[in-house]
Amino acid sequence: MKMKNILAAILAVSVYMLPGFVSAADHVIEAGPRAFKNATLYVAEGDNVKFSKMASHNSVSVEGLIPDGATAWVGKLGENVAPALEKPGIYSYVCQPHIGFGMVGVIIVGDVSAEDIAAYKQKAMDTLKGPYRRLLGKINKIKPTK
């Protein structure tokens, strides 16, 4: 009988602690010949994102179009980077050698409202120049999540 109580206590503690053991989801953005697969990606806070198949590509965050206080990234040509997306919000990125083809994308971390998206779009329209304006097409497709 005593063993049964011990097992019941262990089970109860395990169920209580289970959320702490759940790991973050892993997401992959693959580089194709002239586009990223999963170029518009929605992830939860704490999830991991990795760029793969980057043989003749790179991934670079766009200055001014990542959340305030977030860490920017600059992947080298051929580097499969895994940027730290520690702040909720919208992150824009490009493949520098192929931006002219529209090889751009956005990662949405956590929930964003229609107002968040509108402010982000306005900021993008005010700051993006030249081929970086191709990001506007991806930004226009972001949907509110709250």
Chimera marker file (.cmm) of the C-alpha trace (Angstrom):
<marker_set name="trace">
<marker id="1" x="0.000" y="0.000" z="0.000" r="1" g="1" b="0" radius="0.5"/>
<marker id="2" x="2.848" y="2.359" z="0.813" r="1" g="1" b="0" radius="0.5"/>
<marker id="3" x="4.387" y="1.828" z="-2.681" r="1" g="1" b="0" radius="0.5"/>
<marker id="4" x="1.053" y="2.737" z="-4.247" r="1" g="1" b="0" radius="0.5"/>
<marker id="5" x="1.020" y="6.071" z="-2.381" r="1" g="1" b="0" radius="0.5"/>
<marker id="6" x="4.589" y="6.814" z="-3.428" r="1" g="1" b="0" radius="0.5"/>
<marker id="7" x="3.786" y="6.097" z="-7.088" r="1" g="1" b="0" radius="0.5"/>
<marker id="8" x="0.678" y="8.261" z="-6.877" r="1" g="1" b="0" radius="0.5"/>
<marker id="9" x="2.745" y="11.114" z="-5.418" r="1" g="1" b="0" radius="0.5"/>
<marker id="10" x="5.385" y="10.775" z="-8.150" r="1" g="1" b="0" radius="0.5"/>
<marker id="11" x="2.670" y="10.804" z="-10.806" r="1" g="1" b="0" radius="0.5"/>
<marker id="12" x="1.032" y="13.893" z="-9.305" r="1" g="1" b="0" radius="0.5"/>
<marker id="13" x="4.340" y="15.784" z="-9.173" r="1" g="1" b="0" radius="0.5"/>
<marker id="14" x="5.176" y="14.724" z="-12.749" r="1" g="1" b="0" radius="0.5"/>
<marker id="15" x="1.870" y="16.026" z="-14.105" r="1" g="1" b="0" radius="0.5"/>
<marker id="16" x="2.366" y="19.307" z="-12.245" r="1" g="1" b="0" radius="0.5"/>
<marker id="17" x="5.888" y="19.758" z="-13.633" r="1" g="1" b="0" radius="0.5"/>
<marker id="18" x="5.140" y="18.557" z="-17.193" r="1" g="1" b="0" radius="0.5"/>
<marker id="19" x="4.801" y="22.049" z="-18.747" r="1" g="1" b="0" radius="0.5"/>
<marker id="20" x="8.369" y="22.822" z="-17.654" r="1" g="1" b="0" radius="0.5"/>
<marker id="21" x="9.658" y="19.780" z="-19.525" r="1" g="1" b="0" radius="0.5"/>
<marker id="22" x="7.923" y="20.548" z="-22.818" r="1" g="1" b="0" radius="0.5"/>
<marker id="23" x="10.556" y="21.688" z="-25.278" r="1" g="1" b="0" radius="0.5"/>
<marker id="24" x="10.291" y="24.428" z="-27.837" r="1" g="1" b="0" radius="0.5"/>
<marker id="25" x="9.231" y="23.548" z="-31.361" r="1" g="1" b="0" radius="0.5"/>
<marker id="26" x="11.830" y="23.494" z="-34.121" r="1" g="1" b="0" radius="0.5"/>
<marker id="27" x="11.135" y="25.226" z="-37.444" r="1" g="1" b="0" radius="0.5"/>
<marker id="28" x="13.186" y="25.128" z="-40.639" r="1" g="1" b="0" radius="0.5"/>
<marker id="29" x="13.359" y="27.699" z="-43.416" r="1" g="1" b="0" radius="0.5"/>
<marker id="30" x="14.914" y="26.119" z="-46.511" r="1" g="1" b="0" radius="0.5"/>
<marker id="31" x="16.667" y="28.040" z="-49.255" r="1" g="1" b="0" radius="0.5"/>
<marker id="32" x="15.526" y="27.195" z="-52.753" r="1" g="1" b="0" radius="0.5"/>
<marker id="33" x="17.010" y="28.469" z="-56.009" r="1" g="1" b="0" radius="0.5"/>
<marker id="34" x="15.376" y="31.918" z="-55.728" r="1" g="1" b="0" radius="0.5"/>
<marker id="35" x="13.060" y="31.792" z="-52.727" r="1" g="1" b="0" radius="0.5"/>
<marker id="36" x="12.830" y="30.660" z="-49.136" r="1" g="1" b="0" radius="0.5"/>
<marker id="37" x="10.436" y="27.811" z="-48.348" r="1" g="1" b="0" radius="0.5"/>
<marker id="38" x="8.357" y="28.940" z="-45.350" r="1" g="1" b="0" radius="0.5"/>
<marker id="39" x="9.216" y="32.570" z="-46.164" r="1" g="1" b="0" radius="0.5"/>
<marker id="40" x="6.357" y="33.720" z="-43.912" r="1" g="1" b="0" radius="0.5"/>
<marker id="41" x="6.690" y="31.769" z="-40.694" r="1" g="1" b="0" radius="0.5"/>
<marker id="42" x="4.636" y="32.045" z="-37.499" r="1" g="1" b="0" radius="0.5"/>
<marker id="43" x="6.335" y="30.673" z="-34.362" r="1" g="1" b="0" radius="0.5"/>
<marker id="44" x="5.634" y="30.719" z="-30.645" r="1" g="1" b="0" radius="0.5"/>
<marker id="45" x="7.912" y="32.524" z="-28.225" r="1" g="1" b="0" radius="0.5"/>
<marker id="46" x="10.770" y="30.199" z="-27.313" r="1" g="1" b="0" radius="0.5"/>
<marker id="47" x="10.599" y="28.195" z="-30.549" r="1" g="1" b="0" radius="0.5"/>
<marker id="48" x="13.768" y="27.575" z="-32.557" r="1" g="1" b="0" radius="0.5"/>
<marker id="49" x="14.233" y="28.596" z="-36.193" r="1" g="1" b="0" radius="0.5"/>
<marker id="50" x="17.043" y="27.370" z="-38.417" r="1" g="1" b="0" radius="0.5"/>
<marker id="51" x="17.912" y="28.219" z="-42.007" r="1" g="1" b="0" radius="0.5"/>
<marker id="52" x="19.019" y="25.204" z="-44.055" r="1" g="1" b="0" radius="0.5"/>
<marker id="53" x="20.223" y="24.302" z="-47.551" r="1" g="1" b="0" radius="0.5"/>
<marker id="54" x="22.014" y="27.633" z="-47.746" r="1" g="1" b="0" radius="0.5"/>
<marker id="55" x="24.730" y="26.472" z="-50.202" r="1" g="1" b="0" radius="0.5"/>
<marker id="56" x="24.755" y="29.640" z="-52.334" r="1" g="1" b="0" radius="0.5"/>
<marker id="57" x="22.639" y="31.799" z="-50.018" r="1" g="1" b="0" radius="0.5"/>
<marker id="58" x="22.795" y="33.715" z="-46.774" r="1" g="1" b="0" radius="0.5"/>
<marker id="59" x="20.254" y="35.010" z="-44.273" r="1" g="1" b="0" radius="0.5"/>
<marker id="60" x="20.540" y="38.529" z="-42.939" r="1" g="1" b="0" radius="0.5"/>
<marker id="61" x="18.090" y="40.357" z="-40.681" r="1" g="1" b="0" radius="0.5"/>
<marker id="62" x="17.012" y="43.752" z="-41.988" r="1" g="1" b="0" radius="0.5"/>
<marker id="63" x="18.198" y="46.684" z="-39.903" r="1" g="1" b="0" radius="0.5"/>
<marker id="64" x="15.296" y="48.482" z="-38.260" r="1" g="1" b="0" radius="0.5"/>
<marker id="65" x="12.811" y="45.724" z="-39.068" r="1" g="1" b="0" radius="0.5"/>
<marker id="66" x="13.347" y="43.436" z="-36.104" r="1" g="1" b="0" radius="0.5"/>
<marker id="67" x="11.826" y="43.993" z="-32.649" r="1" g="1" b="0" radius="0.5"/>
<marker id="68" x="13.436" y="46.643" z="-30.433" r="1" g="1" b="0" radius="0.5"/>
<marker id="69" x="16.165" y="45.052" z="-28.329" r="1" g="1" b="0" radius="0.5"/>
<marker id="70" x="16.337" y="41.912" z="-30.493" r="1" g="1" b="0" radius="0.5"/>
<marker id="71" x="19.646" y="40.538" z="-31.734" r="1" g="1" b="0" radius="0.5"/>
<marker id="72" x="20.317" y="41.054" z="-35.445" r="1" g="1" b="0" radius="0.5"/>
<marker id="73" x="21.979" y="38.279" z="-37.450" r="1" g="1" b="0" radius="0.5"/>
<marker id="74" x="24.224" y="38.109" z="-40.499" r="1" g="1" b="0" radius="0.5"/>
<marker id="75" x="24.741" y="34.623" z="-41.886" r="1" g="1" b="0" radius="0.5"/>
<marker id="76" x="27.712" y="34.022" z="-44.133" r="1" g="1" b="0" radius="0.5"/>
<marker id="77" x="27.232" y="32.626" z="-47.623" r="1" g="1" b="0" radius="0.5"/>
<marker id="78" x="26.503" y="28.908" z="-47.209" r="1" g="1" b="0" radius="0.5"/>
<marker id="79" x="25.950" y="29.130" z="-43.446" r="1" g="1" b="0" radius="0.5"/>
<marker id="80" x="22.919" y="27.403" z="-41.906" r="1" g="1" b="0" radius="0.5"/>
<marker id="81" x="22.207" y="29.984" z="-39.216" r="1" g="1" b="0" radius="0.5"/>
<marker id="82" x="19.860" y="29.630" z="-36.248" r="1" g="1" b="0" radius="0.5"/>
<marker id="83" x="19.116" y="33.205" z="-35.147" r="1" g="1" b="0" radius="0.5"/>
<marker id="84" x="18.152" y="33.980" z="-31.566" r="1" g="1" b="0" radius="0.5"/>
<marker id="85" x="14.553" y="35.184" z="-31.751" r="1" g="1" b="0" radius="0.5"/>
<marker id="86" x="14.284" y="36.112" z="-28.104" r="1" g="1" b="0" radius="0.5"/>
<marker id="87" x="11.808" y="38.990" z="-28.465" r="1" g="1" b="0" radius="0.5"/>
<marker id="88" x="8.212" y="38.719" z="-29.687" r="1" g="1" b="0" radius="0.5"/>
<marker id="89" x="7.393" y="40.600" z="-32.876" r="1" g="1" b="0" radius="0.5"/>
<marker id="90" x="8.155" y="40.596" z="-36.589" r="1" g="1" b="0" radius="0.5"/>
<marker id="91" x="11.609" y="39.875" z="-38.006" r="1" g="1" b="0" radius="0.5"/>
<marker id="92" x="12.393" y="40.631" z="-41.667" r="1" g="1" b="0" radius="0.5"/>
<marker id="93" x="15.282" y="38.916" z="-43.439" r="1" g="1" b="0" radius="0.5"/>
<marker id="94" x="16.820" y="38.647" z="-46.911" r="1" g="1" b="0" radius="0.5"/>
<marker id="95" x="19.278" y="36.600" z="-48.916" r="1" g="1" b="0" radius="0.5"/>
<marker id="96" x="21.670" y="39.338" z="-50.026" r="1" g="1" b="0" radius="0.5"/>
<marker id="97" x="22.882" y="37.697" z="-53.264" r="1" g="1" b="0" radius="0.5"/>
<marker id="98" x="19.310" y="36.984" z="-54.400" r="1" g="1" b="0" radius="0.5"/>
<marker id="99" x="17.255" y="39.842" z="-52.994" r="1" g="1" b="0" radius="0.5"/>
<marker id="100" x="16.686" y="41.062" z="-56.555" r="1" g="1" b="0" radius="0.5"/>
<marker id="101" x="14.778" y="37.846" z="-57.230" r="1" g="1" b="0" radius="0.5"/>
<marker id="102" x="12.613" y="38.486" z="-54.174" r="1" g="1" b="0" radius="0.5"/>
<marker id="103" x="14.389" y="36.037" z="-51.856" r="1" g="1" b="0" radius="0.5"/>
<marker id="104" x="13.044" y="37.657" z="-48.696" r="1" g="1" b="0" radius="0.5"/>
<marker id="105" x="10.941" y="36.622" z="-45.725" r="1" g="1" b="0" radius="0.5"/>
<marker id="106" x="9.399" y="37.403" z="-42.363" r="1" g="1" b="0" radius="0.5"/>
<marker id="107" x="9.246" y="35.500" z="-39.093" r="1" g="1" b="0" radius="0.5"/>
<marker id="108" x="6.415" y="36.368" z="-36.715" r="1" g="1" b="0" radius="0.5"/>
<marker id="109" x="7.261" y="35.464" z="-33.115" r="1" g="1" b="0" radius="0.5"/>
<marker id="110" x="4.309" y="35.293" z="-30.733" r="1" g="1" b="0" radius="0.5"/>
<marker id="111" x="1.051" y="37.139" z="-31.276" r="1" g="1" b="0" radius="0.5"/>
<marker id="112" x="0.663" y="40.249" z="-33.423" r="1" g="1" b="0" radius="0.5"/>
<marker id="113" x="-2.391" y="42.450" z="-33.779" r="1" g="1" b="0" radius="0.5"/>
<marker id="114" x="-3.688" y="44.241" z="-36.859" r="1" g="1" b="0" radius="0.5"/>
<marker id="115" x="-2.353" y="47.470" z="-35.309" r="1" g="1" b="0" radius="0.5"/>
<marker id="116" x="1.112" y="45.918" z="-34.836" r="1" g="1" b="0" radius="0.5"/>
<marker id="117" x="1.152" y="44.846" z="-38.486" r="1" g="1" b="0" radius="0.5"/>
<marker id="118" x="-0.013" y="48.258" z="-39.727" r="1" g="1" b="0" radius="0.5"/>
<marker id="119" x="2.712" y="50.051" z="-37.736" r="1" g="1" b="0" radius="0.5"/>
<marker id="120" x="5.342" y="47.581" z="-38.966" r="1" g="1" b="0" radius="0.5"/>
<marker id="121" x="4.210" y="48.016" z="-42.577" r="1" g="1" b="0" radius="0.5"/>
<marker id="122" x="4.393" y="51.805" z="-42.270" r="1" g="1" b="0" radius="0.5"/>
<marker id="123" x="7.888" y="51.585" z="-40.782" r="1" g="1" b="0" radius="0.5"/>
<marker id="124" x="8.936" y="49.293" z="-43.646" r="1" g="1" b="0" radius="0.5"/>
<marker id="125" x="7.505" y="51.640" z="-46.287" r="1" g="1" b="0" radius="0.5"/>
<marker id="126" x="9.335" y="54.569" z="-44.698" r="1" g="1" b="0" radius="0.5"/>
<marker id="127" x="12.733" y="52.846" z="-44.441" r="1" g="1" b="0" radius="0.5"/>
<marker id="128" x="13.112" y="50.223" z="-47.194" r="1" g="1" b="0" radius="0.5"/>
<marker id="129" x="14.983" y="51.247" z="-50.326" r="1" g="1" b="0" radius="0.5"/>
<marker id="130" x="15.741" y="49.562" z="-53.641" r="1" g="1" b="0" radius="0.5"/>
<marker id="131" x="15.366" y="45.787" z="-53.803" r="1" g="1" b="0" radius="0.5"/>
<marker id="132" x="14.666" y="45.651" z="-50.045" r="1" g="1" b="0" radius="0.5"/>
<marker id="133" x="11.188" y="46.962" z="-50.903" r="1" g="1" b="0" radius="0.5"/>
<marker id="134" x="10.430" y="43.414" z="-52.081" r="1" g="1" b="0" radius="0.5"/>
<marker id="135" x="9.809" y="42.688" z="-48.403" r="1" g="1" b="0" radius="0.5"/>
<marker id="136" x="6.594" y="44.696" z="-48.614" r="1" g="1" b="0" radius="0.5"/>
<marker id="137" x="4.941" y="41.821" z="-50.488" r="1" g="1" b="0" radius="0.5"/>
<marker id="138" x="5.650" y="39.453" z="-47.567" r="1" g="1" b="0" radius="0.5"/>
<marker id="139" x="4.696" y="42.049" z="-44.964" r="1" g="1" b="0" radius="0.5"/>
<marker id="140" x="1.347" y="42.601" z="-46.729" r="1" g="1" b="0" radius="0.5"/>
<marker id="141" x="0.552" y="38.893" z="-46.240" r="1" g="1" b="0" radius="0.5"/>
<marker id="142" x="1.047" y="38.853" z="-42.447" r="1" g="1" b="0" radius="0.5"/>
<marker id="143" x="-2.189" y="37.981" z="-40.646" r="1" g="1" b="0" radius="0.5"/>
<marker id="144" x="-3.067" y="39.059" z="-37.108" r="1" g="1" b="0" radius="0.5"/>
<marker id="145" x="-2.846" y="36.317" z="-34.498" r="1" g="1" b="0" radius="0.5"/>
<marker id="146" x="-4.600" y="38.201" z="-31.689" r="1" g="1" b="0" radius="0.5"/>
<link id1="1" id2="2" r="1" g="1" b="0" radius="0.2"/>
<link id1="2" id2="3" r="1" g="1" b="0" radius="0.2"/>
<link id1="3" id2="4" r="1" g="1" b="0" radius="0.2"/>
<link id1="4" id2="5" r="1" g="1" b="0" radius="0.2"/>
<link id1="5" id2="6" r="1" g="1" b="0" radius="0.2"/>
<link id1="6" id2="7" r="1" g="1" b="0" radius="0.2"/>
<link id1="7" id2="8" r="1" g="1" b="0" radius="0.2"/>
<link id1="8" id2="9" r="1" g="1" b="0" radius="0.2"/>
<link id1="9" id2="10" r="1" g="1" b="0" radius="0.2"/>
<link id1="10" id2="11" r="1" g="1" b="0" radius="0.2"/>
<link id1="11" id2="12" r="1" g="1" b="0" radius="0.2"/>
<link id1="12" id2="13" r="1" g="1" b="0" radius="0.2"/>
<link id1="13" id2="14" r="1" g="1" b="0" radius="0.2"/>
<link id1="14" id2="15" r="1" g="1" b="0" radius="0.2"/>
<link id1="15" id2="16" r="1" g="1" b="0" radius="0.2"/>
<link id1="16" id2="17" r="1" g="1" b="0" radius="0.2"/>
<link id1="17" id2="18" r="1" g="1" b="0" radius="0.2"/>
<link id1="18" id2="19" r="1" g="1" b="0" radius="0.2"/>
<link id1="19" id2="20" r="1" g="1" b="0" radius="0.2"/>
<link id1="20" id2="21" r="1" g="1" b="0" radius="0.2"/>
<link id1="21" id2="22" r="1" g="1" b="0" radius="0.2"/>
<link id1="22" id2="23" r="1" g="1" b="0" radius="0.2"/>
<link id1="23" id2="24" r="1" g="1" b="0" radius="0.2"/>
<link id1="24" id2="25" r="1" g="1" b="0" radius="0.2"/>
<link id1="25" id2="26" r="1" g="1" b="0" radius="0.2"/>
<link id1="26" id2="27" r="1" g="1" b="0" radius="0.2"/>
<link id1="27" id2="28" r="1" g="1" b="0" radius="0.2"/>
<link id1="28" id2="29" r="1" g="1" b="0" radius="0.2"/>
<link id1="29" id2="30" r="1" g="1" b="0" radius="0.2"/>
<link id1="30" id2="31" r="1" g="1" b="0" radius="0.2"/>
<link id1="31" id2="32" r="1" g="1" b="0" radius="0.2"/>
<link id1="32" id2="33" r="1" g="1" b="0" radius="0.2"/>
<link id1="33" id2="34" r="1" g="1" b="0" radius="0.2"/>
<link id1="34" id2="35" r="1" g="1" b="0" radius="0.2"/>
<link id1="35" id2="36" r="1" g="1" b="0" radius="0.2"/>
<link id1="36" id2="37" r="1" g="1" b="0" radius="0.2"/>
<link id1="37" id2="38" r="1" g="1" b="0" radius="0.2"/>
<link id1="38" id2="39" r="1" g="1" b="0" radius="0.2"/>
<link id1="39" id2="40" r="1" g="1" b="0" radius="0.2"/>
<link id1="40" id2="41" r="1" g="1" b="0" radius="0.2"/>
<link id1="41" id2="42" r="1" g="1" b="0" radius="0.2"/>
<link id1="42" id2="43" r="1" g="1" b="0" radius="0.2"/>
<link id1="43" id2="44" r="1" g="1" b="0" radius="0.2"/>
<link id1="44" id2="45" r="1" g="1" b="0" radius="0.2"/>
<link id1="45" id2="46" r="1" g="1" b="0" radius="0.2"/>
<link id1="46" id2="47" r="1" g="1" b="0" radius="0.2"/>
<link id1="47" id2="48" r="1" g="1" b="0" radius="0.2"/>
<link id1="48" id2="49" r="1" g="1" b="0" radius="0.2"/>
<link id1="49" id2="50" r="1" g="1" b="0" radius="0.2"/>
<link id1="50" id2="51" r="1" g="1" b="0" radius="0.2"/>
<link id1="51" id2="52" r="1" g="1" b="0" radius="0.2"/>
<link id1="52" id2="53" r="1" g="1" b="0" radius="0.2"/>
<link id1="53" id2="54" r="1" g="1" b="0" radius="0.2"/>
<link id1="54" id2="55" r="1" g="1" b="0" radius="0.2"/>
<link id1="55" id2="56" r="1" g="1" b="0" radius="0.2"/>
<link id1="56" id2="57" r="1" g="1" b="0" radius="0.2"/>
<link id1="57" id2="58" r="1" g="1" b="0" radius="0.2"/>
<link id1="58" id2="59" r="1" g="1" b="0" radius="0.2"/>
<link id1="59" id2="60" r="1" g="1" b="0" radius="0.2"/>
<link id1="60" id2="61" r="1" g="1" b="0" radius="0.2"/>
<link id1="61" id2="62" r="1" g="1" b="0" radius="0.2"/>
<link id1="62" id2="63" r="1" g="1" b="0" radius="0.2"/>
<link id1="63" id2="64" r="1" g="1" b="0" radius="0.2"/>
<link id1="64" id2="65" r="1" g="1" b="0" radius="0.2"/>
<link id1="65" id2="66" r="1" g="1" b="0" radius="0.2"/>
<link id1="66" id2="67" r="1" g="1" b="0" radius="0.2"/>
<link id1="67" id2="68" r="1" g="1" b="0" radius="0.2"/>
<link id1="68" id2="69" r="1" g="1" b="0" radius="0.2"/>
<link id1="69" id2="70" r="1" g="1" b="0" radius="0.2"/>
<link id1="70" id2="71" r="1" g="1" b="0" radius="0.2"/>
<link id1="71" id2="72" r="1" g="1" b="0" radius="0.2"/>
<link id1="72" id2="73" r="1" g="1" b="0" radius="0.2"/>
<link id1="73" id2="74" r="1" g="1" b="0" radius="0.2"/>
<link id1="74" id2="75" r="1" g="1" b="0" radius="0.2"/>
<link id1="75" id2="76" r="1" g="1" b="0" radius="0.2"/>
<link id1="76" id2="77" r="1" g="1" b="0" radius="0.2"/>
<link id1="77" id2="78" r="1" g="1" b="0" radius="0.2"/>
<link id1="78" id2="79" r="1" g="1" b="0" radius="0.2"/>
<link id1="79" id2="80" r="1" g="1" b="0" radius="0.2"/>
<link id1="80" id2="81" r="1" g="1" b="0" radius="0.2"/>
<link id1="81" id2="82" r="1" g="1" b="0" radius="0.2"/>
<link id1="82" id2="83" r="1" g="1" b="0" radius="0.2"/>
<link id1="83" id2="84" r="1" g="1" b="0" radius="0.2"/>
<link id1="84" id2="85" r="1" g="1" b="0" radius="0.2"/>
<link id1="85" id2="86" r="1" g="1" b="0" radius="0.2"/>
<link id1="86" id2="87" r="1" g="1" b="0" radius="0.2"/>
<link id1="87" id2="88" r="1" g="1" b="0" radius="0.2"/>
<link id1="88" id2="89" r="1" g="1" b="0" radius="0.2"/>
<link id1="89" id2="90" r="1" g="1" b="0" radius="0.2"/>
<link id1="90" id2="91" r="1" g="1" b="0" radius="0.2"/>
<link id1="91" id2="92" r="1" g="1" b="0" radius="0.2"/>
<link id1="92" id2="93" r="1" g="1" b="0" radius="0.2"/>
<link id1="93" id2="94" r="1" g="1" b="0" radius="0.2"/>
<link id1="94" id2="95" r="1" g="1" b="0" radius="0.2"/>
<link id1="95" id2="96" r="1" g="1" b="0" radius="0.2"/>
<link id1="96" id2="97" r="1" g="1" b="0" radius="0.2"/>
<link id1="97" id2="98" r="1" g="1" b="0" radius="0.2"/>
<link id1="98" id2="99" r="1" g="1" b="0" radius="0.2"/>
<link id1="99" id2="100" r="1" g="1" b="0" radius="0.2"/>
<link id1="100" id2="101" r="1" g="1" b="0" radius="0.2"/>
<link id1="101" id2="102" r="1" g="1" b="0" radius="0.2"/>
<link id1="102" id2="103" r="1" g="1" b="0" radius="0.2"/>
<link id1="103" id2="104" r="1" g="1" b="0" radius="0.2"/>
<link id1="104" id2="105" r="1" g="1" b="0" radius="0.2"/>
<link id1="105" id2="106" r="1" g="1" b="0" radius="0.2"/>
<link id1="106" id2="107" r="1" g="1" b="0" radius="0.2"/>
<link id1="107" id2="108" r="1" g="1" b="0" radius="0.2"/>
<link id1="108" id2="109" r="1" g="1" b="0" radius="0.2"/>
<link id1="109" id2="110" r="1" g="1" b="0" radius="0.2"/>
<link id1="110" id2="111" r="1" g="1" b="0" radius="0.2"/>
<link id1="111" id2="112" r="1" g="1" b="0" radius="0.2"/>
<link id1="112" id2="113" r="1" g="1" b="0" radius="0.2"/>
<link id1="113" id2="114" r="1" g="1" b="0" radius="0.2"/>
<link id1="114" id2="115" r="1" g="1" b="0" radius="0.2"/>
<link id1="115" id2="116" r="1" g="1" b="0" radius="0.2"/>
<link id1="116" id2="117" r="1" g="1" b="0" radius="0.2"/>
<link id1="117" id2="118" r="1" g="1" b="0" radius="0.2"/>
<link id1="118" id2="119" r="1" g="1" b="0" radius="0.2"/>
<link id1="119" id2="120" r="1" g="1" b="0" radius="0.2"/>
<link id1="120" id2="121" r="1" g="1" b="0" radius="0.2"/>
<link id1="121" id2="122" r="1" g="1" b="0" radius="0.2"/>
<link id1="122" id2="123" r="1" g="1" b="0" radius="0.2"/>
<link id1="123" id2="124" r="1" g="1" b="0" radius="0.2"/>
<link id1="124" id2="125" r="1" g="1" b="0" radius="0.2"/>
<link id1="125" id2="126" r="1" g="1" b="0" radius="0.2"/>
<link id1="126" id2="127" r="1" g="1" b="0" radius="0.2"/>
<link id1="127" id2="128" r="1" g="1" b="0" radius="0.2"/>
<link id1="128" id2="129" r="1" g="1" b="0" radius="0.2"/>
<link id1="129" id2="130" r="1" g="1" b="0" radius="0.2"/>
<link id1="130" id2="131" r="1" g="1" b="0" radius="0.2"/>
<link id1="131" id2="132" r="1" g="1" b="0" radius="0.2"/>
<link id1="132" id2="133" r="1" g="1" b="0" radius="0.2"/>
<link id1="133" id2="134" r="1" g="1" b="0" radius="0.2"/>
<link id1="134" id2="135" r="1" g="1" b="0" radius="0.2"/>
<link id1="135" id2="136" r="1" g="1" b="0" radius="0.2"/>
<link id1="136" id2="137" r="1" g="1" b="0" radius="0.2"/>
<link id1="137" id2="138" r="1" g="1" b="0" radius="0.2"/>
<link id1="138" id2="139" r="1" g="1" b="0" radius="0.2"/>
<link id1="139" id2="140" r="1" g="1" b="0" radius="0.2"/>
<link id1="140" id2="141" r="1" g="1" b="0" radius="0.2"/>
<link id1="141" id2="142" r="1" g="1" b="0" radius="0.2"/>
<link id1="142" id2="143" r="1" g="1" b="0" radius="0.2"/>
<link id1="143" id2="144" r="1" g="1" b="0" radius="0.2"/>
<link id1="144" id2="145" r="1" g="1" b="0" radius="0.2"/>
<link id1="145" id2="146" r="1" g="1" b="0" radius="0.2"/>
</marker_set>
